[in-house]
Each structure stands twice: as C-alpha cells, then as structure tokens.
Amino acid sequence: MKTTIPYGSWPSPLTAAAVAAASPRIEGARFVGDDIWWGESVPDEGGRTTVCRRSALGEAPGPIEVVLPAPWNARSRVHEYGGGAWTVTADGALAFVHNDDQRVWLMSDGDGPWPVTPADRGMRFGGLTWQRGRLLAIRETHRPGSPPHRDIVEVPLDRTAAWDERAILSLTEDSDFLAQPALSSDGTHLAWIAWDHPHMPWDTTELRVGRLEDGLVAEWATIAGGDGTAPLQPVWTGEDDLVYSDDPSGRWNLWRLRLTADLHHGPIAPADADTGGALWGLALKWFAVLEDGRIVAVRTNGDDQLVVAAPDGAATTLEIGAAANINIEDVRGSQVLLTASGARGSAELWLVDANEPASAALIAGGSSPWGAEWMPVPRAVTFDGPHGPVHAFDYAPTNPEVDAPDGELPPYVVFVHGGPTSHVGAAASGKIAYLTSRGVGVLDVNYGGSTGYGREYRERLLGQWGVVDVDDVIAAARGLAESGRADPRRLAIAGGSAGGWTVLCAVTASDTFSAGISRYGVADLRRLAEDTHDFESHYLDSMVGPLPDAEERYIERSPLSHLERLTTPMLIEQGLDDHVVPPSQSEAVRDALAANGVPHAYLAFAGEGHGFRLAATVARSLEAELAFLGQIFGFEPPGVPALDLD
C-alpha cells in the first residue's frame, strides 16, 4: 500500500550525487573493424570526454575498454560549441582534439598520443572526419585584432606537421563559417555547408560543391540554399549524386541532387516533420545512406521518429528503445549506430539493424541506479498563446511508493531551454526525475523559436526575443494550472543561459511565477552583444535587432533595466569562469533582489564556465534548487540540505 505524503516531501532513491554520476554525455560513435567506438564524458573527472570501445561481434557486446586515458580530453572549441572532436583512421588510430590546447593528436594502440598540428598558433580544430584516406577538419584561426578565420583543411598524419603550419592543406575558405565537408566517392569533388554573418545556420546556409585539383578546391558553386533556406549535411551516394536536407517547404526534408547540366533536384519521402535541426555542433547528423541505397533518418515533429526511406520514397518507421534527441552516428551495411536520450533519463548508444529493428542492442549508457518505475512518462501538450500554439512536455509527479493527499495539487517547475534556438524532446532526464520523484512536476516548454516544429514556429522569435518566449512560457504555465494539473500558487520557472534570460524576463513581466531559478542567465543584452563570441556575434541582430538602431529595444527588454520589478524569490547560480555571461550580470540581479528585500540565494561555482560540468557542481545545484523550492512553496524535501536565503 502506498503512503500518503504531501507533494514535495516524497522520499526518493534519486540522490543528487547519483543523478550527477549517472548523466554522462555520449558524443559520436564509429564502426571500427569489429568494434564500436564512442565518446563519453566522465562526470567525476571534471566532465572530460574519453573515447571507449567494445566488440560488436557475437550475441552480446564485449567488455568496455577505455581508449583515451586521463588526462586527455577530446573536446573541440570551434564555433565555441565544438563537435567532431575525434575520429578513427583506416588503420585504427585515434585522431582527436585535446581540450587544453585545441591541437590534433594521433594515438595508436601501444603508443601514447603525439601531435600532428602546431602549438601556439591560435588554431582550433573540429569536425574531424576520415574520408578517402584523408583526415579532414574545420580549422578556426584566432589572431589578435581580427575575427576568427575558418577553412576546411586536411591534416597530414605526419609528426613534422606538428612543427610546420604549412604542412596543413587548406582545401577551401571563402566564407565566415564552414561545416560538414564531404568528399565524393571518386575523390574529385568536395561538398560542404557555408554561411556568412549575419545569418545563423538555421536561417540561411549554402550547399556548395567544388571541383578538386591536386586535392584542393579549384572552383566551386552554390547548388542549394542562399535564398532563405538552410541546407544541411551533404552525403554522396555516387560520383554525381548528393543527398542533403533542406527546408524550402518550411520543414527540413531530404533532397537528392544529380550533378547534371541542369542540376536536377528532387525531394525524397517528404513529410510534415524535420530531418534536420539547429547546427550548434559540427558533428550533428540526422540521416545516413545504407549500403542498399535506403536512407535511415530522424523525423522530428515535437518528438522523434526513426524511419527508413526506400528509393521509391516509401518510408517505414523503426520502433526502437531510444526516446528522443536521436542522432545518426554511423552506418555499415544495414546496421546503424545512433545516440539518443533514453526513457530512463540517460544518454544511450544503440546498434540497430534496419532490417531487424526488434533486435536493437544497447551498446553504452542506459543504466541508472533506480528503476524505470521512478521515471515520469512525458505527455505532449499544446496550449493557446498570444502568438499561436505553444508546445511542451508535461512530466507529472511520479513515485511508485507514495500518493499525495486527496485534493492537493502539485507544485510545478517550468523548464526553459537555452539557445534560444534549440529543442527539448520527449524524454525525462535524471534531473527531471529528481524533482518528479519527490512530488514536484516539470513542464518542459518548446516556446516559439524552438526547432522541431518547422520554420514558421522557429521564426516566431525573430525580433521578439524577450517577448514571444516570455509570453509562451507564461501561457503554458497558466494553461497547465487552468487544466487542474498544477497548483497555480506554486509555479516556478527555471532555465540557464538564454533560458535564464527568459526566466528573468518572465519574473519581471508577470506575477505568474512564485519562484525563479536562473543559471548563468543573460540579464543585459547590450553587454551580451559586446561580450559574445564570433559564432553568435550577429545572433541578436535577428532575435532583437541590429545595433545601434535597436539600442532602445535592448535597454527596454533587459531585466537589468527593470531591477525594481524583481520581486519574485530567486535562486541565482553562476560559474565564476563564465566568459559568455560574466558573473557581473548575476551579481547585479543578486544585488537588486537584496535591495528590494526579496528572499534569494546566490551560488557561485569556481572552476565552472557557461554550463556546469563538474559532478560536484551538478549535485550541489540539484540539492540547492529543490531546497529553494521547498522554502518558497512550503514543503520539506527529506535528505536535502537546507539552503539559507538572504
């Protein structure tokens, strides 16, 4: 028989330390001979990314082996968000970008890593791929007084290259940003994605194809995009055939291009869903071509589906255990490696046979110290907002051992994702379950501007950041309360970075929320425009307006311009090494709360930047947030240290 306990005070086996330890990221995967290799973060080692492998032969995968030992850390900082920090050569050598110096290093079995790019030249590398016997990468070169320069390069696997910058071959440049280079099967052409300021890669990009002479691009042409669409991920299916994703219909769908005299374009299995997304990282992949010509692809319309499209356009859904945030990593024959968020709140790596999806094998991740019965089931919900429908996922309080008293409504936290051009899928995380298992519901909102619902929904935020996102999260919170599923007097809002901006804007614009949690949230748009990095240096041009013409708008929308409106109890969390949102912004919010006599707490974490990586920080943050909610909403979470409010 279940025990009856008020919401928020439910006992739970999900400790903060366990959640922090059970939430590694899985970054990329490759078939390497008879093995499968993948990247995985290690929370207890400062979040460094190692590379692991295990045999894929036999009825069950073999034991996991660590390929890249500590202190090596495979992490790229190209475009600041990196991606593609490692790959494997044909003879099984690991090529990786080391976080500390951003050089490319090579490591073979029995041999420690040795560098193949120079030190102290202001160079970063990312998007590493091994193609046709060549190690290709995106190089980003930083010089004092100049914006970063980027080109697609071939990195020679020669120890002399570590001392001679000229040994690195620059294949092409000619644009502010470059991504996803792909060599044709005969090695005579290179396809890639390019875009220039002030565009972002989900607004306008170009798919370019260049003819190679002596391995370098001699001439190139734009063959798709450049006119308000955003093509992504070129993949060669023959010497003159390309498959890519593009959104002229308003949804990213698959397209085929034949490099004939008339450049014949044609859609493949079009659908009212997206095979594509925001190119925040250099290693993102939404589809792959199987050996028999079929295409395995992710389709996103709120949640994710995995489909296989035949040459005639017929598409079949593959039912697998992965829940959301699916990324196609590699294919071999009919086998597919994909990463995803699992139903138990952890990152997962799956081996799927497109011909026998029921035999899908979990290669890595997917484990947790608690049972599936503790994980809330996502419920897709849509609310009416002033700018149109607002999409979200509702995670109700879930505990197999406890019920709430009759008539009590649960407190809820509205989660606001960062980006703001990003997307949350239908999969509970350990962080969500940490709250729901204690009787606190979570509403995860894909406000206008989010990907996964088409270009029209994504562009709702253009010029309206700080307006549409705020209106949407308020509409979602009120809609949930009006439906009778949440206590309208105990609604909180939480988010980090751009999500923290929306939190601060929402609590200064409305009395909907009784508590707010901002993690390294943007509070001053002008300061953000001054301090942000090159990749996002014109992002605010489209989201708010170009400076200096729109300066009054920047001032009016910034929470720091309305400190007198900060009357909602707040928890502020900030990394002291954050160069995107410096601590001064969070400190100004803290000081305003103190001056206004509002209950608040400020937690500053040494050694953390823009986003928390250390396991101890993640655990402390989880406990502090739950304790804060308990103090504001009047419940006592068992086993959680108290948080002193000023």
C-alpha positions in Angstrom: 0.0 0.0 0.0 1.2 3.5 -0.9 2.0 6.1 1.8 0.2 9.4 1.7 2.6 12.3 1.9 2.2 16.0 0.6 3.8 16.9 -2.7 7.5 17.9 -2.5 8.1 15.8 0.6 8.2 12.4 -1.0 11.2 10.2 -0.2 13.2 9.2 -3.3 16.1 7.0 -4.2 17.3 9.5 -6.7 20.0 11.4 -4.8 21.7 14.4 -6.4 25.1 12.7 -6.4 23.6 9.7 -8.2 21.9 11.8 -10.8 25.1 13.7 -11.4 27.1 10.5 -11.8 24.5 8.8 -14.0 24.4 11.6 -16.6 27.4 11.3 -18.9 27.1 12.6 -22.4 27.8 10.3 -25.4 29.4 12.2 -28.2 29.7 10.4 -31.5 30.2 6.7 -32.4 32.0 4.8 -35.2 32.3 1.3 -36.6 36.0 0.4 -36.4 36.7 -3.1 -37.6 34.8 -5.5 -35.3 34.5 -2.8 -32.7 32.2 0.1 -31.9 33.9 3.3 -30.6 32.2 6.2 -28.9 33.0 9.4 -26.9 31.7 9.7 -23.4 32.0 12.3 -20.7 33.3 11.4 -17.2 31.5 13.5 -14.6 33.8 12.5 -11.8 36.8 13.7 -13.9 35.7 17.2 -14.5 33.5 16.2 -17.3 36.4 15.3 -19.6 35.5 13.3 -22.7 37.2 10.0 -23.2 36.8 7.5 -26.1 35.7 4.0 -25.4 35.2 0.8 -27.4 33.7 -2.6 -27.2 33.4 -5.5 -29.6 30.1 -5.8 -31.5 30.6 -9.4 -32.5 28.7 -12.3 -31.1 25.3 -12.4 -29.4 26.3 -9.8 -26.8 28.7 -6.8 -26.9 32.1 -7.4 -25.3 33.5 -5.6 -22.3 34.0 -1.8 -22.5 37.6 -0.6 -22.9 38.9 2.9 -22.5 40.9 4.1 -25.5 41.8 7.6 -24.4 43.1 7.7 -20.8 43.2 10.6 -18.4 44.1 13.4 -18.6 43.4 13.6 -22.3 40.1 15.3 -23.1 38.6 15.1 -26.6 36.8 18.4 -26.9 36.7 21.0 -29.7 36.0 24.7 -29.3 35.5 25.6 -33.0 32.4 27.9 -33.1 32.8 27.7 -29.3 30.4 24.7 -29.2 32.7 22.3 -31.0 31.7 18.9 -32.1 33.5 16.2 -34.1 36.5 16.3 -31.6 37.6 12.8 -32.6 37.6 10.2 -35.4 39.4 7.0 -36.3 41.7 6.3 -39.3 41.5 3.3 -41.6 44.3 1.6 -39.6 42.5 2.1 -36.3 44.5 5.1 -35.0 42.5 7.7 -32.9 42.7 11.3 -34.1 41.4 13.7 -31.5 41.4 17.4 -30.5 42.7 17.9 -27.0 40.7 20.4 -25.0 43.6 22.1 -23.3 45.5 23.1 -26.5 43.0 22.5 -29.3 45.7 20.7 -31.3 45.0 17.5 -33.2 46.7 14.5 -31.7 47.1 10.9 -33.0 47.2 7.8 -30.9 47.8 4.2 -32.0 47.5 1.0 -29.9 50.5 0.8 -27.6 51.7 4.3 -28.5 50.9 7.5 -26.5 49.4 10.5 -28.3 51.6 12.7 -30.4 50.6 16.0 -32.0 50.1 16.5 -35.7 49.3 20.2 -35.7 51.4 23.1 -34.3 51.2 24.6 -30.9 50.7 28.3 -30.0 49.4 29.4 -33.5 45.9 30.4 -32.4 44.4 27.4 -34.2 41.5 25.3 -33.2 40.2 22.2 -35.0 36.8 20.4 -35.0 34.5 18.4 -37.2 37.2 15.7 -37.7 36.3 13.1 -40.3 38.3 10.3 -42.0 37.3 10.3 -45.7 39.0 8.5 -48.6 42.3 8.2 -46.7 42.3 11.9 -45.7 41.8 13.5 -42.3 39.5 16.5 -42.9 38.7 19.1 -40.3 37.3 22.6 -39.8 40.2 24.9 -38.7 39.5 28.1 -36.9 42.4 30.5 -36.5 42.4 33.3 -34.0 44.6 36.4 -34.4 44.7 39.5 -32.2 42.6 42.3 -33.5 40.8 40.2 -36.2 37.8 38.0 -36.3 38.5 34.3 -36.5 39.3 32.8 -39.9 37.9 29.4 -40.9 38.8 27.0 -43.6 38.4 23.3 -44.4 41.7 21.6 -44.1 43.4 18.2 -44.5 45.6 17.4 -41.5 48.6 15.3 -42.5 49.4 12.4 -40.2 53.0 13.3 -40.0 55.0 14.2 -37.0 56.7 17.0 -39.0 53.3 18.7 -39.3 53.4 19.4 -35.6 56.2 21.9 -36.2 55.3 23.3 -39.7 51.9 25.0 -40.1 52.4 24.9 -43.9 52.0 21.1 -43.9 48.3 21.6 -43.2 46.5 21.8 -46.5 43.7 24.4 -46.8 41.1 23.0 -49.2 38.8 25.9 -49.3 37.7 29.0 -47.3 35.6 31.9 -48.8 33.0 32.1 -46.0 32.7 33.2 -42.4 31.6 29.7 -41.3 32.1 26.2 -42.8 30.8 22.8 -41.8 30.2 19.2 -42.9 32.7 18.6 -45.7 32.1 15.5 -47.8 34.4 14.0 -50.4 32.8 12.4 -53.4 33.3 8.6 -53.9 35.9 9.2 -56.6 37.7 12.0 -54.7 37.1 14.6 -57.4 34.6 16.8 -55.7 34.0 18.3 -52.2 30.6 19.3 -50.9 30.2 21.4 -47.8 27.9 23.8 -45.9 28.8 27.5 -45.6 27.2 30.6 -44.2 28.1 34.2 -43.5 27.3 36.9 -41.0 24.7 38.0 -40.0 23.0 34.6 -40.7 22.8 31.7 -38.3 22.9 28.2 -39.7 19.2 27.6 -39.2 18.3 30.7 -41.1 20.3 30.7 -44.3 23.1 28.5 -45.4 24.6 27.4 -48.8 25.4 23.9 -50.0 28.5 24.2 -52.2 30.2 21.7 -54.4 33.8 22.3 -55.5 36.0 20.6 -58.1 39.3 19.3 -56.7 42.7 19.6 -58.4 45.6 18.2 -56.5 43.4 17.6 -53.6 42.3 21.3 -53.3 39.2 23.1 -54.4 39.9 24.7 -57.7 36.4 26.2 -58.2 33.1 25.9 -56.5 29.4 26.7 -57.0 26.4 27.1 -54.7 23.9 24.4 -55.6 21.3 24.9 -52.9 20.3 27.4 -50.3 21.5 31.0 -50.1 17.9 32.2 -50.7 16.3 31.9 -47.3 16.6 28.1 -46.9 19.1 26.3 -44.7 20.5 23.1 -46.4 22.4 20.7 -44.1 24.5 17.6 -44.2 25.6 16.7 -47.8 26.1 13.0 -48.3 27.4 11.5 -51.6 25.6 8.4 -52.9 27.6 8.2 -56.1 30.1 10.2 -58.1 27.5 12.7 -59.2 24.7 12.2 -56.7 24.2 14.0 -53.4 21.6 13.6 -50.7 21.1 16.5 -48.3 18.4 18.1 -46.1 16.8 21.5 -46.9 13.6 23.4 -45.9 12.1 25.2 -48.9 8.7 23.8 -47.8 9.2 25.1 -44.2 10.2 21.7 -42.9 13.7 20.1 -43.3 13.2 17.2 -45.6 15.6 15.0 -47.6 16.5 16.1 -51.1 18.5 14.4 -53.9 20.7 16.3 -56.3 22.2 15.0 -59.5 25.1 17.0 -60.8 23.9 17.0 -64.4 23.9 20.0 -66.6 20.5 21.1 -65.2 21.3 20.2 -61.6 18.2 18.1 -61.0 16.8 18.5 -57.5 14.1 16.3 -56.1 12.6 15.6 -52.7 12.8 12.2 -51.0 9.8 11.0 -48.9 8.6 14.5 -47.9 6.9 14.7 -44.6 5.4 17.3 -42.2 8.4 16.8 -39.9 12.0 17.9 -39.7 15.0 15.8 -40.8 17.4 18.5 -39.6 17.9 21.0 -36.8 20.0 23.8 -35.4 23.6 23.3 -36.3 25.0 24.2 -32.9 27.7 21.4 -33.1 29.9 20.2 -36.0 29.1 16.5 -35.6 25.3 16.6 -35.8 23.8 14.1 -38.3 20.1 13.5 -39.0 20.3 10.8 -41.7 22.7 8.3 -43.3 22.6 6.2 -46.5 22.6 2.5 -46.1 24.6 0.2 -48.4 21.5 -0.8 -50.4 20.6 2.9 -51.1 17.9 3.2 -48.5 18.1 6.2 -46.1 17.7 5.9 -42.4 16.6 9.3 -41.0 15.3 11.1 -37.9 12.0 12.9 -38.3 11.1 15.4 -35.6 7.6 16.9 -35.1 7.8 17.6 -31.4 9.1 14.1 -30.7 11.4 11.9 -32.8 10.8 9.0 -35.1 13.4 6.9 -36.8 12.4 6.0 -40.3 13.9 4.1 -43.3 13.1 5.7 -46.7 13.2 3.4 -49.8 14.4 4.7 -53.2 10.8 5.0 -54.3 10.0 7.3 -51.4 8.1 4.9 -49.2 9.1 5.3 -45.5 8.9 2.8 -42.7 9.1 3.6 -39.0 11.6 1.7 -37.0 10.4 1.0 -33.4 13.4 1.1 -31.1 14.0 1.8 -27.4 15.5 5.3 -28.0 13.2 8.0 -26.8 14.4 11.4 -28.1 17.2 13.6 -29.3 18.3 10.9 -31.8 21.5 11.5 -33.8 22.6 9.1 -36.6 26.3 8.5 -36.0 27.5 5.8 -38.5 26.2 3.1 -40.8 27.6 -0.1 -42.1 25.6 -2.4 -44.4 22.1 -2.3 -42.9 23.5 -1.6 -39.4 23.1 1.9 -37.8 24.8 3.4 -34.8 22.7 6.1 -33.1 22.8 8.1 -29.9 19.7 9.3 -28.1 18.1 10.2 -24.8 16.6 7.1 -23.2 13.4 6.6 -21.3 15.4 6.1 -18.1 16.9 9.6 -18.3 20.3 8.8 -19.6 22.3 9.1 -22.8 22.3 5.9 -24.9 24.2 4.4 -27.8 22.2 1.9 -29.9 23.2 -0.6 -32.6 20.2 -1.1 -34.8 19.7 -3.3 -37.9 17.4 -1.6 -40.3 16.2 -5.0 -41.4 15.6 -6.3 -37.9 14.9 -3.3 -35.6 13.5 -5.5 -32.9 17.0 -6.9 -32.3 18.4 -3.4 -31.5 21.3 -3.7 -28.9 22.2 -1.1 -26.3 25.9 -0.6 -26.6 26.5 2.1 -23.9 24.6 4.2 -21.5 21.0 3.5 -20.5 21.9 2.4 -17.0 20.8 4.1 -13.8 20.8 3.2 -10.1 17.0 3.5 -10.0 14.3 1.5 -11.8 12.1 2.6 -14.7 9.2 3.0 -12.3 10.7 6.2 -11.0 10.8 7.8 -14.4 7.8 10.0 -15.4 6.2 9.4 -18.8 6.2 12.5 -21.0 2.8 13.8 -22.1 2.9 16.1 -25.2 0.7 19.1 -24.5 -0.2 22.2 -26.5 -1.5 25.5 -25.1 -3.1 28.5 -26.7 -0.7 31.5 -26.5 -1.0 35.1 -27.8 1.3 34.3 -30.7 -0.1 30.9 -31.6 0.1 27.4 -30.1 2.8 26.6 -27.5 4.2 23.1 -27.4 5.6 21.4 -24.2 6.1 18.1 -22.5 4.4 17.5 -19.1 6.1 15.3 -16.5 3.7 14.7 -13.6 5.0 13.7 -10.1 5.8 10.0 -10.2 6.6 7.8 -7.3 5.6 4.1 -7.1 5.6 4.2 -3.3 3.7 7.5 -2.4 0.5 9.3 -3.2 -0.4 12.9 -2.4 -3.4 13.8 -0.1 -6.7 14.0 -1.9 -7.4 17.4 -3.3 -3.8 18.7 -3.2 -2.4 20.0 -6.5 1.3 19.6 -7.1 3.9 22.4 -7.4 5.4 22.7 -10.8 8.6 24.0 -12.3 8.5 25.3 -15.9 11.8 24.4 -17.6 13.1 26.9 -20.2 15.7 25.5 -22.6 18.7 27.5 -23.8 19.7 28.5 -27.3 17.2 30.0 -27.6 17.1 28.2 -31.0 17.0 24.7 -29.5 14.6 21.9 -28.7 13.7 19.5 -25.9 12.5 16.1 -26.7 10.0 13.7 -25.1 12.4 12.0 -22.7 12.8 12.6 -19.0 16.2 13.3 -17.7 17.7 12.4 -14.3 17.2 16.0 -13.3 13.5 15.9 -14.2 13.1 12.6 -12.3 14.9 14.1 -9.3 12.0 16.5 -9.0 9.1 14.4 -10.1 10.0 11.5 -7.8 9.7 14.0 -4.8 6.3 15.2 -5.9 7.3 18.3 -8.0 6.0 18.3 -11.6 8.0 19.6 -14.5 6.7 21.3 -17.7 9.4 21.4 -20.3 8.5 24.1 -22.9 9.4 24.4 -26.5 8.5 28.1 -26.8 8.2 29.9 -30.1 11.7 29.9 -31.7 12.3 26.2 -30.9 13.3 23.8 -33.6 11.3 20.6 -34.3 8.1 22.2 -35.4 9.1 23.8 -38.7 10.5 27.1 -39.9 7.3 29.2 -39.2 7.4 28.2 -35.5 11.1 28.7 -35.4 10.9 32.2 -36.9 8.2 33.3 -34.4 11.1 34.6 -32.2 12.7 36.8 -34.9 12.9 40.3 -33.5 10.9 39.1 -30.5 13.3 37.5 -28.0 12.2 38.6 -24.6 8.6 38.9 -25.8 7.4 35.7 -27.5 9.4 33.3 -25.3 8.1 35.1 -22.2 4.5 35.1 -23.4 4.8 31.4 -24.4 6.1 30.2 -21.1 3.5 32.2 -19.2 0.7 30.9 -21.4 2.0 27.3 -20.9 2.2 27.7 -17.1 -1.2 29.2 -16.8 -2.7 26.7 -19.2 -1.4 23.8 -17.1 -2.8 25.3 -13.9 -6.2 26.1 -15.5 -6.4 22.4 -16.6 -6.3 21.4 -12.9 -2.9 19.6 -13.1 -0.8 22.2 -11.2 -1.2 24.4 -8.2 -1.4 28.0 -9.6 0.1 29.3 -6.3 3.2 27.1 -6.6 4.5 27.7 -10.1 8.3 28.2 -10.5 10.4 28.8 -13.7 13.9 27.7 -14.2 16.5 27.9 -17.1 20.1 28.5 -18.0 21.8 30.9 -20.4 19.2 32.0 -22.9 16.7 30.1 -20.7 17.9 32.1 -17.7 17.2 35.3 -19.8 13.6 34.1 -20.2 13.3 33.4 -16.5 14.5 36.9 -15.6 12.2 38.5 -18.2 9.2 36.4 -17.1 9.5 37.2 -13.4 9.9 41.0 -14.1 6.9 40.9 -16.5 4.4 38.8 -14.7 3.2 37.5 -11.4 2.5 34.0 -12.8 5.6 32.5 -11.1 6.1 32.4 -7.3 9.8 31.4 -7.6 12.5 31.7 -10.2 15.8 29.8 -10.8 18.4 31.4 -13.2 21.6 29.6 -14.1 24.1 32.0 -15.7 21.2 33.8 -17.2 21.5 36.8 -19.6 20.4 39.9 -17.8 21.9 42.7 -20.1 21.5 42.4 -23.8 24.0 45.2 -24.6 26.7 43.5 -22.5 25.9 40.2 -24.2 26.3 41.8 -27.6 29.6 43.2 -26.6 31.0 40.1 -25.0 29.7 37.2 -27.1 31.9 35.2 -29.4 32.1 35.3 -33.2 29.6 32.5 -33.9 26.8 34.4 -32.2 28.1 37.9 -32.7 25.2 38.8 -35.0 22.6 36.4 -33.5 20.9 39.3 -31.7 20.6 41.2 -34.9 17.8 38.8 -35.9 16.5 38.0 -32.4 16.2 41.6 -31.2 17.5 44.0 -33.9 20.9 45.3 -35.2 22.8 47.8 -33.1 22.9 50.8 -32.8 19.5 51.3 -34.4 17.8 48.9 -31.9 19.6 50.1 -28.8 16.4 51.3 -27.1 14.9 47.9 -27.6 18.0 46.3 -26.0 17.6 48.5 -23.0 13.9 48.1 -22.6 13.9 44.3 -22.7 16.9 43.8 -20.4 15.9 42.7 -16.9 18.8 44.9 -15.6 16.8 47.9 -16.8 13.9 46.9 -14.6 15.5 45.9 -11.3 12.7 47.5 -9.3 10.4 44.8 -10.8 12.5 42.0 -9.3 10.1 41.0 -6.5 9.9 37.2 -7.1 12.1 35.0 -4.8 15.1 33.8 -6.8 17.9 31.4 -6.8 20.8 32.6 -8.9 23.6 30.2 -9.9 26.7 31.3 -11.7 30.1 29.9 -12.9 32.9 32.2 -12.0 34.8 31.4 -15.2 31.9 32.2 -17.5 33.0 34.3 -20.4 29.7 34.3 -22.2 27.6 35.6 -19.3 30.1 37.1 -16.9 29.4 36.9 -13.1 28.8 40.7 -13.0 25.3 40.1 -14.6 24.2 37.6 -12.0 25.7 39.7 -9.2 23.7 42.7 -10.4 20.5 40.6 -10.1 21.6 39.4 -6.7 22.2 43.0 -5.5 18.8 44.1 -6.8 17.0 41.3 -5.0 18.8 42.3 -1.8 17.9 46.0 -2.3 14.3 45.1 -2.9 14.1 42.9 0.2 13.3 39.8 -1.8 14.2 36.3 -0.5 17.1 35.0 -2.6 20.3 32.9 -2.7 23.3 33.3 -4.9 25.6 30.3 -5.6 28.9 31.0 -7.3 30.9 28.0 -8.6 34.7 28.2 -9.0 36.1 26.3 -12.0 32.8 26.4 -13.9 32.1 28.3 -17.1 29.0 28.7 -19.2 27.3 25.4 -18.2 28.1 23.2 -15.3 30.3 20.1 -15.9 31.7 19.1 -12.6 29.8 16.3 -10.8 30.0 18.1 -7.5 28.6 21.3 -9.0 25.7 19.4 -10.7 24.8 17.7 -7.4 25.1 20.9 -5.4 22.9 22.7 -7.9 20.2 20.0 -7.8 20.0 20.0 -4.0 20.0 23.8 -3.8 17.2 24.1 -6.3 15.0 21.6 -4.5 15.7 23.1 -1.1 14.9 26.6 -2.5 11.6 25.4 -3.9 10.8 23.8 -0.6 11.4 27.0 1.3 9.3 29.1 -1.1 6.4 26.5 -1.6 6.2 25.3 2.0 7.4 21.7 1.8 10.4 19.9 3.3 12.3 17.5 1.0 13.8 14.7 3.1 17.5 14.2 3.0 18.3 17.5 1.2 20.5 20.1 3.0 18.7 23.4 3.8 19.5 26.5 1.7 19.9 29.8 3.5 18.1 32.6 1.9 19.1 36.2 2.2 
